[in-house]
Amino acid sequence: MPEAKLSTDPMHTALKQYFGYDKFRDGQEAVITQLLAGNSAAAVFPTGGGKSLCYQLPSLMLDGLTLVVSPLIALMKDQIDALTARGIKAARLDSTLDANEYRQVMQELRDGSLRLLYVAPERFNNERFRNTIATVDIALFAVDEAHCISEWGHNFRPDYLKLVDFAKACGAQRVLALTATATKEVLNDICSVFNIAPDCAINTGFYRANLQLTATAVDDASRDSILLQKIKDLPLGPTIVYVTLQKTAQHVAELLAENGLQAKFYHAGLKEQQRTEVQDWFISSNTGIVVATIAFGMGIDKSNIRFVYHYNLPKSLENYSQEIGRAGRDGEVSQCHLLACTSDLIPLQNFIYGDTPDPGAIKKFVNTVFEQATEFDISLYEFSQKCDIRPLVLRTLLTQLELKKYLAGGTPFYANYQFKPLKTSQEILSGFNEQRAKFIGDIFRHSQKSKIWYQVDLDNTAAAMNTPREKLIAALDYLAEQSLLEVKVAGVRNRYTITKKPDSNDALAKELSDDALAREEREIARLQQCIDWVCLDACQTSALCARFDSPLEKDCGHCGWCERKSQVTLESQTALALSATVLQAVEELRSEHKQLLSSARTTTRVLCGLTSPQISKAGLMQHKLFGIAQATPFKIVFDQVADL
Ligand code: ADP
């Protein structure tokens, strides 16, 4: 690397020239200096702390591509537009691109003109993408929301753990891990998997003096009026009200609107266009209130959000911190009110219980995996139906087998390649020399024509032509890029090799079940931490900062506790046990569905209104007992069912 790149001057020059800023924010210079010196680094900055600049600026100074992996790329359009406006070539690859846009990005990727490419982690499941990226020099591999790689984090995602291998496989020269919420354990995990030296992990601390945090005890009956009163008592300003369920978002927005406030609702169930409208309206408004599920706010660049309310309890203190982190990015005083209601606990706990598979289902999963040939491929959907495990949970289990070294994940592939010629085959072939024309002609000959599209069975064609699959894919991609064919892919299948068989399937299944139960326990404990934080008899800001490994030296002086010097008390919930009549009906249902409902856990799921692939297949969601115990804690129902 040329010497000049190591001095800080070009860094400041680029900061001014491309971004128009005079100085770095806390932590930025330290992170960028490490990256330019060739080291991997971690940036733990609060939301709004300016993490993106830590990869945007180096992307201009390093030779090679900066690949940004973010689960939020759908929301990164603004960031990419802003970069483009500054003359920096940046693009994203996602399913919203049409064939032409896709081709253009691929072209810019190959000719090296692209500085930054944004992709979602799922993009690495795309064989075509992986083939292309393998040929590109990756100067920097930036992983946003990096806490997702850690099981200790609040949002562990198995596909994130795989990024570690992808970064290695594509020969990334350095990695930058970014997050706003990392406890000590999470940051240790991040640094260990990405090989980041301790002094390259820059944590700027969690404390934001302009945020005033308070919690108020409410119950179902008083919650609406308390929210309304609080909003009315305070000056108007851009406001987000977070709720757990989509239907609550609509209810609360209507309530506020009926009371003369400018409120709209937002959740992932709205159409893309509606979501964009609400978002744009909020960004340009100085008094707008958005009532939203947690889908809202990620990636929204609005610095003057004055109020963040939590109408429902957050799932964890990590979630809470991220959500309140969206307030007051401009540094002005902003208020965050949490309305704490114990009746929120059960639905939130049920989300957690719903993700724990039944031990019987895990056994079936293990047996099914190890009955496969050494090399096998599966469709997650089919496997999920067969083992009665939700697809996302199944992915976690498969990843766990990879991490425990029983399986090695291969490149997922599309079972289904289709193409549509955009010119006659004569015109297509005439552009190639004899040998290549024969190769392409052979692919055409081996493909099945339906009305418009040709179907390519890659495995059979590869065998018949005695050539690797990858060569066929490369040829089809090339033809697509030259606008000679349009190519469509579908039916992703995950490929695995069994690298070791367990000594005992049952013991392995038990181990996985125990892992799942441990995860459940951790998540339940995280929820409890929210309650404990609400009721804390000490400075609440301080406690939150300590949780993220940046304790305050003295009390903040401006949180709810510091102002009152007394703690909040919450009503404890009285749980309703199932009546004898209901239990009788449960026994009858179990005798009708002997196999499915033989397990106490699956039966409890039905009663608590939680689904599984087999529960929906058996039509039990329409049964009168489905969800009958929605207001009772899962554990209590489970114990009653287990006693039957
Ligand atoms: P994060 O990803 O940490 O939440 P962003 O990267 O979105 O934060 O940055 C938040 C805001 O701060 C953006 O509007 C960005 O343009 C601005 N910003 C970043 N770095 C600087 C800087 N050095 N000086 C001034 N503004 C900055």
Residues whose N, C-alpha, C, O or C-beta is under 5 A from the ligand:
A	BS01	ADP	Y21 K23 F24 R25 F45 P46 T47 G48 G49 G50 K51 S52 L53
